[in-house]
Amino acid sequence: MQIERIESFFIGGGYVVRLTTDTGLTGIGQTACWGYPEAVGQIVNAFERYLIGQDPLRIEHHWQHLYRMSPFRGTALTGAISAIDIALWDIKGKHFQTPIWELLGGRCRDKIRLHLLGGASTPDAMVDAARAAREEGFTALKFDPVHHIDAGIDRMITTAVDLTAAAREGGGADLDLIIEVHRKLTPMTARTLCEALAPFNLYFLEDPIQIDSIQAQADIARRTQVPIGNGERLTTIWEFRELLEAGGPQYVRPDVGLAGGLTHCKKIAAIAESYHSAVVTHNFLGPLITAASLHLDATIPNFITQEYSKGDESEANTVFRCAHSREGGYIALTDAPGLGVELVDELIEERPFKPMNSGQTPLREDGSIAYAV
């Protein structure tokens, strides 16, 4: 069996690749490098010269070849490798007529716990949002309460506290709260926020500062009593090892569409396990990466919860035909061979490419870049 054809699709805000073998088997994958999907497409075009004619079952070998074929690194490269890697696993599962989770070592669990991406901008609305999530069956809710980043520190902290208190009120003691910060803060303001939110017994607080320094990210985790999660923009086992070795975090957040696909994320999870760090898979881009994440989640002992957007269930995402479906706050594993997702060709034109990267960066009142420090 050989790889015979590689097709690229820009669907909605992302990039999807499809590999076809000379036996007629196909595999699909997607990148999570949503900021620069066109760059990923160009890298896959360069990969094509190597991949055509190759045995698709040699996944680890192909991963190493693609990663080492030039001396360049970064999210566009690993995002491209991730898409190819997921597609290769899809083919391998179909070839052996078994789900990918079986090939990755078998399941550690029967269903995958989800945390809902949600929240609201006012306390009253947050109470309702948290209550609705709990009533629907979710056991964890993730939201961003950090507004007014160009205002005084007291206003920013007070707003975050009020929204988090409202989420705790609406969700009760059985709804785990995850705070998303989107890398908005400085190390000192991050510590102030963590201290203010500590009374609400957060599950964890995610990405408080910019990702430029692995040491600085780890330092936050060492200096606060609130558990910290990092890693949605990290791409390799070497970055994750350095982060954990430096003293943090308690939760790692690899994205199978960015951090080297299933092949590499399985290794990241093993490194995290050796540091007693749990895995919380990152994904908000749709059902294809959700499905790939499910296979990883199923096979690692230190998985805790998977990020989930109800956008997966929108009409726009019917371009992906999925074997899995959500039941309350969980997705049960299926026995569908491969990934368990197929691309519906006749619907692709109904999802025209619309880049998610607007090219706009938040500015302060004085005109400087808001996320610079």
TORKOL-4160 file (C-alpha; in steps of 0.2 Angstrom, whole numbers, padded with zeros to 4 digits, m for minus):
373
<pt num="1" X="0000" Y="0000" Z="0000"/>
<pt num="2" X="0006" Y="0017" Z="m0005"/>
<pt num="3" X="0001" Y="0035" Z="m0003"/>
<pt num="4" X="m0006" Y="0040" Z="m0020"/>
<pt num="5" X="m0013" Y="0057" Z="m0018"/>
<pt num="6" X="m0013" Y="0072" Z="m0006"/>
<pt num="7" X="m0028" Y="0085" Z="m0006"/>
<pt num="8" X="m0029" Y="0101" Z="0004"/>
<pt num="9" X="m0045" Y="0110" Z="0009"/>
<pt num="10" X="m0047" Y="0126" Z="0017"/>
<pt num="11" X="m0064" Y="0124" Z="0026"/>
<pt num="12" X="m0071" Y="0138" Z="0037"/>
<pt num="13" X="m0057" Y="0144" Z="0047"/>
<pt num="14" X="m0045" Y="0130" Z="0045"/>
<pt num="15" X="m0035" Y="0118" Z="0035"/>
<pt num="16" X="m0039" Y="0100" Z="0032"/>
<pt num="17" X="m0028" Y="0087" Z="0022"/>
<pt num="18" X="m0034" Y="0071" Z="0015"/>
<pt num="19" X="m0022" Y="0057" Z="0010"/>
<pt num="20" X="m0028" Y="0043" Z="m0002"/>
<pt num="21" X="m0019" Y="0026" Z="m0005"/>
<pt num="22" X="m0018" Y="0016" Z="m0020"/>
<pt num="23" X="m0030" Y="0003" Z="m0012"/>
<pt num="24" X="m0043" Y="0017" Z="m0010"/>
<pt num="25" X="m0041" Y="0020" Z="0008"/>
<pt num="26" X="m0042" Y="0038" Z="0014"/>
<pt num="27" X="m0037" Y="0047" Z="0029"/>
<pt num="28" X="m0041" Y="0065" Z="0035"/>
<pt num="29" X="m0032" Y="0077" Z="0047"/>
<pt num="30" X="m0033" Y="0095" Z="0052"/>
<pt num="31" X="m0021" Y="0108" Z="0059"/>
<pt num="32" X="m0024" Y="0118" Z="0074"/>
<pt num="33" X="m0012" Y="0132" Z="0068"/>
<pt num="34" X="m0027" Y="0142" Z="0065"/>
<pt num="35" X="m0017" Y="0159" Z="0064"/>
<pt num="36" X="m0008" Y="0154" Z="0048"/>
<pt num="37" X="m0017" Y="0139" Z="0039"/>
<pt num="38" X="m0011" Y="0145" Z="0022"/>
<pt num="39" X="0007" Y="0143" Z="0029"/>
<pt num="40" X="0003" Y="0125" Z="0034"/>
<pt num="41" X="m0004" Y="0122" Z="0017"/>
<pt num="42" X="0012" Y="0127" Z="0009"/>
<pt num="43" X="0022" Y="0116" Z="0020"/>
<pt num="44" X="0011" Y="0101" Z="0016"/>
<pt num="45" X="0014" Y="0105" Z="m0002"/>
<pt num="46" X="0033" Y="0103" Z="0002"/>
<pt num="47" X="0029" Y="0087" Z="0011"/>
<pt num="48" X="0021" Y="0079" Z="m0004"/>
<pt num="49" X="0037" Y="0077" Z="m0013"/>
<pt num="50" X="0042" Y="0064" Z="0000"/>
<pt num="51" X="0025" Y="0057" Z="0005"/>
<pt num="52" X="0019" Y="0051" Z="m0012"/>
<pt num="53" X="0024" Y="0033" Z="m0014"/>
<pt num="54" X="0027" Y="0030" Z="0004"/>
<pt num="55" X="0019" Y="0016" Z="0015"/>
<pt num="56" X="0006" Y="0025" Z="0026"/>
<pt num="57" X="0008" Y="0013" Z="0040"/>
<pt num="58" X="0026" Y="0019" Z="0044"/>
<pt num="59" X="0019" Y="0033" Z="0055"/>
<pt num="60" X="0034" Y="0036" Z="0067"/>
<pt num="61" X="0046" Y="0035" Z="0053"/>
<pt num="62" X="0037" Y="0048" Z="0043"/>
<pt num="63" X="0035" Y="0059" Z="0058"/>
<pt num="64" X="0054" Y="0059" Z="0060"/>
<pt num="65" X="0057" Y="0062" Z="0042"/>
<pt num="66" X="0046" Y="0077" Z="0040"/>
<pt num="67" X="0052" Y="0085" Z="0056"/>
<pt num="68" X="0070" Y="0083" Z="0052"/>
<pt num="69" X="0070" Y="0086" Z="0033"/>
<pt num="70" X="0075" Y="0105" Z="0036"/>
<pt num="71" X="0082" Y="0115" Z="0050"/>
<pt num="72" X="0067" Y="0125" Z="0053"/>
<pt num="73" X="0054" Y="0124" Z="0068"/>
<pt num="74" X="0038" Y="0132" Z="0074"/>
<pt num="75" X="0019" Y="0130" Z="0074"/>
<pt num="76" X="0017" Y="0130" Z="0056"/>
<pt num="77" X="0028" Y="0115" Z="0054"/>
<pt num="78" X="0022" Y="0105" Z="0068"/>
<pt num="79" X="0004" Y="0110" Z="0063"/>
<pt num="80" X="0007" Y="0103" Z="0046"/>
<pt num="81" X="0015" Y="0087" Z="0053"/>
<pt num="82" X="0000" Y="0085" Z="0065"/>
<pt num="83" X="m0013" Y="0086" Z="0051"/>
<pt num="84" X="m0003" Y="0072" Z="0041"/>
<pt num="85" X="0000" Y="0062" Z="0057"/>
<pt num="86" X="m0019" Y="0061" Z="0061"/>
<pt num="87" X="m0023" Y="0057" Z="0043"/>
<pt num="88" X="m0010" Y="0043" Z="0043"/>
<pt num="89" X="m0018" Y="0036" Z="0059"/>
<pt num="90" X="m0035" Y="0037" Z="0051"/>
<pt num="91" X="m0028" Y="0026" Z="0036"/>
<pt num="92" X="m0020" Y="0014" Z="0048"/>
<pt num="93" X="m0036" Y="0011" Z="0058"/>
<pt num="94" X="m0046" Y="0008" Z="0042"/>
<pt num="95" X="m0033" Y="m0004" Z="0036"/>
<pt num="96" X="m0034" Y="m0014" Z="0051"/>
<pt num="97" X="m0053" Y="m0011" Z="0053"/>
<pt num="98" X="m0051" Y="m0005" Z="0071"/>
<pt num="99" X="m0052" Y="0012" Z="0080"/>
<pt num="100" X="m0036" Y="0022" Z="0082"/>
<pt num="101" X="m0038" Y="0021" Z="0101"/>
<pt num="102" X="m0035" Y="0002" Z="0100"/>
<pt num="103" X="m0019" Y="0004" Z="0090"/>
<pt num="104" X="m0013" Y="0017" Z="0103"/>
<pt num="105" X="m0013" Y="0004" Z="0117"/>
<pt num="106" X="m0032" Y="0001" Z="0120"/>
<pt num="107" X="m0044" Y="0012" Z="0131"/>
<pt num="108" X="m0041" Y="0017" Z="0149"/>
<pt num="109" X="m0059" Y="0023" Z="0149"/>
<pt num="110" X="m0076" Y="0020" Z="0141"/>
<pt num="111" X="m0081" Y="0039" Z="0139"/>
<pt num="112" X="m0072" Y="0055" Z="0138"/>
<pt num="113" X="m0076" Y="0069" Z="0151"/>
<pt num="114" X="m0078" Y="0086" Z="0143"/>
<pt num="115" X="m0077" Y="0104" Z="0149"/>
<pt num="116" X="m0088" Y="0116" Z="0141"/>
<pt num="117" X="m0082" Y="0132" Z="0133"/>
<pt num="118" X="m0094" Y="0145" Z="0139"/>
<pt num="119" X="m0097" Y="0159" Z="0152"/>
<pt num="120" X="m0105" Y="0176" Z="0150"/>
<pt num="121" X="m0100" Y="0194" Z="0152"/>
<pt num="122" X="m0111" Y="0199" Z="0167"/>
<pt num="123" X="m0113" Y="0191" Z="0184"/>
<pt num="124" X="m0132" Y="0187" Z="0181"/>
<pt num="125" X="m0129" Y="0180" Z="0164"/>
<pt num="126" X="m0114" Y="0170" Z="0171"/>
<pt num="127" X="m0125" Y="0162" Z="0185"/>
<pt num="128" X="m0137" Y="0156" Z="0171"/>
<pt num="129" X="m0124" Y="0150" Z="0160"/>
<pt num="130" X="m0116" Y="0139" Z="0174"/>
<pt num="131" X="m0132" Y="0133" Z="0179"/>
<pt num="132" X="m0137" Y="0128" Z="0162"/>
<pt num="133" X="m0120" Y="0119" Z="0159"/>
<pt num="134" X="m0123" Y="0109" Z="0175"/>
<pt num="135" X="m0141" Y="0105" Z="0171"/>
<pt num="136" X="m0136" Y="0099" Z="0153"/>
<pt num="137" X="m0124" Y="0086" Z="0161"/>
<pt num="138" X="m0107" Y="0095" Z="0161"/>
<pt num="139" X="m0096" Y="0093" Z="0176"/>
<pt num="140" X="m0084" Y="0107" Z="0171"/>
<pt num="141" X="m0085" Y="0124" Z="0164"/>
<pt num="142" X="m0071" Y="0135" Z="0156"/>
<pt num="143" X="m0073" Y="0154" Z="0154"/>
<pt num="144" X="m0063" Y="0170" Z="0153"/>
<pt num="145" X="m0067" Y="0183" Z="0167"/>
<pt num="146" X="m0052" Y="0194" Z="0163"/>
<pt num="147" X="m0059" Y="0210" Z="0155"/>
<pt num="148" X="m0053" Y="0228" Z="0156"/>
<pt num="149" X="m0035" Y="0224" Z="0153"/>
<pt num="150" X="m0031" Y="0242" Z="0150"/>
<pt num="151" X="m0040" Y="0248" Z="0166"/>
<pt num="152" X="m0034" Y="0249" Z="0183"/>
<pt num="153" X="m0029" Y="0233" Z="0192"/>
<pt num="154" X="m0043" Y="0234" Z="0204"/>
<pt num="155" X="m0057" Y="0235" Z="0191"/>
<pt num="156" X="m0049" Y="0220" Z="0182"/>
<pt num="157" X="m0048" Y="0209" Z="0197"/>
<pt num="158" X="m0065" Y="0214" Z="0204"/>
<pt num="159" X="m0073" Y="0210" Z="0188"/>
<pt num="160" X="m0065" Y="0193" Z="0187"/>
<pt num="161" X="m0070" Y="0189" Z="0205"/>
<pt num="162" X="m0088" Y="0194" Z="0202"/>
<pt num="163" X="m0089" Y="0183" Z="0187"/>
<pt num="164" X="m0081" Y="0168" Z="0195"/>
<pt num="165" X="m0092" Y="0170" Z="0210"/>
<pt num="166" X="m0107" Y="0170" Z="0199"/>
<pt num="167" X="m0101" Y="0154" Z="0190"/>
<pt num="168" X="m0098" Y="0146" Z="0207"/>
<pt num="169" X="m0116" Y="0151" Z="0212"/>
<pt num="170" X="m0124" Y="0145" Z="0197"/>
<pt num="171" X="m0114" Y="0129" Z="0195"/>
<pt num="172" X="m0113" Y="0124" Z="0213"/>
<pt num="173" X="m0100" Y="0114" Z="0222"/>
<pt num="174" X="m0100" Y="0100" Z="0209"/>
<pt num="175" X="m0096" Y="0110" Z="0194"/>
<pt num="176" X="m0077" Y="0112" Z="0191"/>
<pt num="177" X="m0072" Y="0130" Z="0186"/>
<pt num="178" X="m0057" Y="0132" Z="0174"/>
<pt num="179" X="m0051" Y="0150" Z="0171"/>
<pt num="180" X="m0045" Y="0155" Z="0154"/>
<pt num="181" X="m0034" Y="0170" Z="0153"/>
<pt num="182" X="m0028" Y="0170" Z="0135"/>
<pt num="183" X="m0010" Y="0175" Z="0140"/>
<pt num="184" X="m0016" Y="0193" Z="0144"/>
<pt num="185" X="m0006" Y="0197" Z="0160"/>
<pt num="186" X="0011" Y="0200" Z="0167"/>
<pt num="187" X="0019" Y="0189" Z="0180"/>
<pt num="188" X="0015" Y="0200" Z="0194"/>
<pt num="189" X="m0004" Y="0204" Z="0189"/>
<pt num="190" X="m0006" Y="0185" Z="0186"/>
<pt num="191" X="m0001" Y="0182" Z="0204"/>
<pt num="192" X="m0013" Y="0195" Z="0210"/>
<pt num="193" X="m0027" Y="0187" Z="0200"/>
<pt num="194" X="m0023" Y="0169" Z="0206"/>
<pt num="195" X="m0023" Y="0175" Z="0225"/>
<pt num="196" X="m0040" Y="0184" Z="0222"/>
<pt num="197" X="m0048" Y="0169" Z="0214"/>
<pt num="198" X="m0040" Y="0156" Z="0226"/>
<pt num="199" X="m0056" Y="0155" Z="0237"/>
<pt num="200" X="m0066" Y="0148" Z="0223"/>
<pt num="201" X="m0057" Y="0132" Z="0223"/>
<pt num="202" X="m0053" Y="0133" Z="0204"/>
<pt num="203" X="m0049" Y="0117" Z="0194"/>
<pt num="204" X="m0035" Y="0127" Z="0186"/>
<pt num="205" X="m0031" Y="0143" Z="0179"/>
<pt num="206" X="m0024" Y="0143" Z="0161"/>
<pt num="207" X="m0011" Y="0153" Z="0152"/>
<pt num="208" X="m0010" Y="0168" Z="0163"/>
<pt num="209" X="0005" Y="0175" Z="0153"/>
<pt num="210" X="0013" Y="0176" Z="0136"/>
<pt num="211" X="0022" Y="0160" Z="0130"/>
<pt num="212" X="0038" Y="0168" Z="0125"/>
<pt num="213" X="0047" Y="0161" Z="0140"/>
<pt num="214" X="0045" Y="0143" Z="0146"/>
<pt num="215" X="0054" Y="0148" Z="0162"/>
<pt num="216" X="0042" Y="0162" Z="0166"/>
<pt num="217" X="0027" Y="0151" Z="0163"/>
<pt num="218" X="0034" Y="0138" Z="0175"/>
<pt num="219" X="0038" Y="0151" Z="0188"/>
<pt num="220" X="0020" Y="0156" Z="0189"/>
<pt num="221" X="0015" Y="0138" Z="0193"/>
<pt num="222" X="0028" Y="0137" Z="0207"/>
<pt num="223" X="0023" Y="0154" Z="0215"/>
<pt num="224" X="0004" Y="0152" Z="0217"/>
<pt num="225" X="m0007" Y="0140" Z="0226"/>
<pt num="226" X="m0019" Y="0140" Z="0211"/>
<pt num="227" X="m0016" Y="0125" Z="0199"/>
<pt num="228" X="m0009" Y="0131" Z="0183"/>
<pt num="229" X="m0012" Y="0124" Z="0165"/>
<pt num="230" X="0000" Y="0128" Z="0150"/>
<pt num="231" X="0004" Y="0121" Z="0133"/>
<pt num="232" X="m0009" Y="0124" Z="0120"/>
<pt num="233" X="0004" Y="0134" Z="0110"/>
<pt num="234" X="0019" Y="0122" Z="0114"/>
<pt num="235" X="0023" Y="0110" Z="0100"/>
<pt num="236" X="0036" Y="0097" Z="0105"/>
<pt num="237" X="0041" Y="0085" Z="0119"/>
<pt num="238" X="0057" Y="0095" Z="0122"/>
<pt num="239" X="0047" Y="0111" Z="0126"/>
<pt num="240" X="0035" Y="0101" Z="0137"/>
<pt num="241" X="0049" Y="0093" Z="0146"/>
<pt num="242" X="0058" Y="0109" Z="0149"/>
<pt num="243" X="0041" Y="0117" Z="0156"/>
<pt num="244" X="0039" Y="0102" Z="0168"/>
<pt num="245" X="0057" Y="0101" Z="0173"/>
<pt num="246" X="0056" Y="0120" Z="0178"/>
<pt num="247" X="0043" Y="0117" Z="0190"/>
<pt num="248" X="0026" Y="0118" Z="0182"/>
<pt num="249" X="0012" Y="0116" Z="0177"/>
<pt num="250" X="0000" Y="0104" Z="0186"/>
<pt num="251" X="m0010" Y="0102" Z="0170"/>
<pt num="252" X="m0003" Y="0101" Z="0152"/>
<pt num="253" X="m0013" Y="0107" Z="0137"/>
<pt num="254" X="m0007" Y="0099" Z="0121"/>
<pt num="255" X="m0017" Y="0101" Z="0105"/>
<pt num="256" X="m0016" Y="0086" Z="0094"/>
<pt num="257" X="m0018" Y="0097" Z="0079"/>
<pt num="258" X="m0002" Y="0107" Z="0084"/>
<pt num="259" X="0009" Y="0097" Z="0094"/>
<pt num="260" X="0014" Y="0084" Z="0082"/>
<pt num="261" X="m0002" Y="0074" Z="0080"/>
<pt num="262" X="m0007" Y="0058" Z="0090"/>
<pt num="263" X="0011" Y="0051" Z="0088"/>
<pt num="264" X="0019" Y="0065" Z="0097"/>
<pt num="265" X="0005" Y="0070" Z="0109"/>
<pt num="266" X="0005" Y="0052" Z="0116"/>
<pt num="267" X="0024" Y="0055" Z="0121"/>
<pt num="268" X="0020" Y="0072" Z="0128"/>
<pt num="269" X="0007" Y="0063" Z="0139"/>
<pt num="270" X="0019" Y="0051" Z="0145"/>
<pt num="271" X="0032" Y="0064" Z="0150"/>
<pt num="272" X="0018" Y="0073" Z="0159"/>
<pt num="273" X="0014" Y="0057" Z="0168"/>
<pt num="274" X="0031" Y="0055" Z="0174"/>
<pt num="275" X="0029" Y="0072" Z="0183"/>
<pt num="276" X="0012" Y="0068" Z="0190"/>
<pt num="277" X="0005" Y="0081" Z="0178"/>
<pt num="278" X="m0013" Y="0078" Z="0171"/>
<pt num="279" X="m0017" Y="0081" Z="0152"/>
<pt num="280" X="m0031" Y="0092" Z="0147"/>
<pt num="281" X="m0032" Y="0092" Z="0128"/>
<pt num="282" X="m0034" Y="0108" Z="0120"/>
<pt num="283" X="m0047" Y="0110" Z="0105"/>
<pt num="284" X="m0060" Y="0122" Z="0100"/>
<pt num="285" X="m0058" Y="0120" Z="0081"/>
<pt num="286" X="m0072" Y="0107" Z="0077"/>
<pt num="287" X="m0076" Y="0089" Z="0077"/>
<pt num="288" X="m0061" Y="0082" Z="0067"/>
<pt num="289" X="m0049" Y="0088" Z="0080"/>
<pt num="290" X="m0061" Y="0083" Z="0093"/>
<pt num="291" X="m0062" Y="0065" Z="0087"/>
<pt num="292" X="m0043" Y="0064" Z="0086"/>
<pt num="293" X="m0042" Y="0070" Z="0104"/>
<pt num="294" X="m0054" Y="0057" Z="0109"/>
<pt num="295" X="m0043" Y="0043" Z="0103"/>
<pt num="296" X="m0028" Y="0051" Z="0113"/>
<pt num="297" X="m0039" Y="0054" Z="0129"/>
<pt num="298" X="m0045" Y="0036" Z="0129"/>
<pt num="299" X="m0027" Y="0029" Z="0129"/>
<pt num="300" X="m0018" Y="0039" Z="0142"/>
<pt num="301" X="m0020" Y="0036" Z="0161"/>
<pt num="302" X="m0017" Y="0054" Z="0166"/>
<pt num="303" X="m0031" Y="0062" Z="0155"/>
<pt num="304" X="m0043" Y="0073" Z="0165"/>
<pt num="305" X="m0055" Y="0082" Z="0154"/>
<pt num="306" X="m0056" Y="0088" Z="0135"/>
<pt num="307" X="m0060" Y="0105" Z="0130"/>
<pt num="308" X="m0077" Y="0106" Z="0120"/>
<pt num="309" X="m0086" Y="0119" Z="0110"/>
<pt num="310" X="m0104" Y="0116" Z="0106"/>
<pt num="311" X="m0100" Y="0124" Z="0089"/>
<pt num="312" X="m0095" Y="0106" Z="0085"/>
<pt num="313" X="m0114" Y="0103" Z="0084"/>
<pt num="314" X="m0118" Y="0117" Z="0073"/>
<pt num="315" X="m0125" Y="0116" Z="0055"/>
<pt num="316" X="m0108" Y="0122" Z="0048"/>
<pt num="317" X="m0099" Y="0107" Z="0055"/>
<pt num="318" X="m0110" Y="0094" Z="0046"/>
<pt num="319" X="m0096" Y="0095" Z="0033"/>
<pt num="320" X="m0089" Y="0082" Z="0045"/>
<pt num="321" X="m0098" Y="0066" Z="0047"/>
<pt num="322" X="m0094" Y="0059" Z="0064"/>
<pt num="323" X="m0097" Y="0042" Z="0072"/>
<pt num="324" X="m0096" Y="0050" Z="0090"/>
<pt num="325" X="m0109" Y="0061" Z="0098"/>
<pt num="326" X="m0110" Y="0070" Z="0114"/>
<pt num="327" X="m0121" Y="0064" Z="0129"/>
<pt num="328" X="m0122" Y="0077" Z="0142"/>
<pt num="329" X="m0105" Y="0081" Z="0148"/>
<pt num="330" X="m0097" Y="0066" Z="0140"/>
<pt num="331" X="m0093" Y="0058" Z="0123"/>
<pt num="332" X="m0093" Y="0039" Z="0123"/>
<pt num="333" X="m0080" Y="0030" Z="0113"/>
<pt num="334" X="m0085" Y="0021" Z="0097"/>
<pt num="335" X="m0079" Y="0006" Z="0088"/>
<pt num="336" X="m0078" Y="0015" Z="0071"/>
<pt num="337" X="m0062" Y="0011" Z="0062"/>
<pt num="338" X="m0049" Y="0024" Z="0060"/>
<pt num="339" X="m0053" Y="0042" Z="0066"/>
<pt num="340" X="m0072" Y="0039" Z="0065"/>
<pt num="341" X="m0074" Y="0055" Z="0054"/>
<pt num="342" X="m0077" Y="0057" Z="0036"/>
<pt num="343" X="m0076" Y="0073" Z="0025"/>
<pt num="344" X="m0093" Y="0076" Z="0016"/>
<pt num="345" X="m0087" Y="0082" Z="m0001"/>
<pt num="346" X="m0103" Y="0089" Z="m0007"/>
<pt num="347" X="m0104" Y="0101" Z="0008"/>
<pt num="348" X="m0086" Y="0108" Z="0007"/>
<pt num="349" X="m0091" Y="0123" Z="m0005"/>
<pt num="350" X="m0104" Y="0128" Z="0008"/>
<pt num="351" X="m0090" Y="0131" Z="0021"/>
<pt num="352" X="m0079" Y="0144" Z="0012"/>
<pt num="353" X="m0063" Y="0149" Z="0019"/>
<pt num="354" X="m0064" Y="0163" Z="0031"/>
<pt num="355" X="m0047" Y="0166" Z="0041"/>
<pt num="356" X="m0049" Y="0167" Z="0059"/>
<pt num="357" X="m0033" Y="0178" Z="0061"/>
<pt num="358" X="m0040" Y="0196" Z="0059"/>
<pt num="359" X="m0023" Y="0203" Z="0059"/>
<pt num="360" X="m0028" Y="0214" Z="0074"/>
<pt num="361" X="m0019" Y="0215" Z="0090"/>
<pt num="362" X="m0026" Y="0223" Z="0106"/>
<pt num="363" X="m0019" Y="0240" Z="0110"/>
<pt num="364" X="m0018" Y="0250" Z="0126"/>
<pt num="365" X="m0025" Y="0268" Z="0127"/>
<pt num="366" X="m0007" Y="0275" Z="0124"/>
<pt num="367" X="m0006" Y="0265" Z="0107"/>
<pt num="368" X="0006" Y="0252" Z="0113"/>
<pt num="369" X="0003" Y="0233" Z="0111"/>
<pt num="370" X="m0007" Y="0227" Z="0125"/>
<pt num="371" X="0000" Y="0209" Z="0126"/>
<pt num="372" X="0019" Y="0214" Z="0124"/>
<pt num="373" X="0023" Y="0211" Z="0142"/>
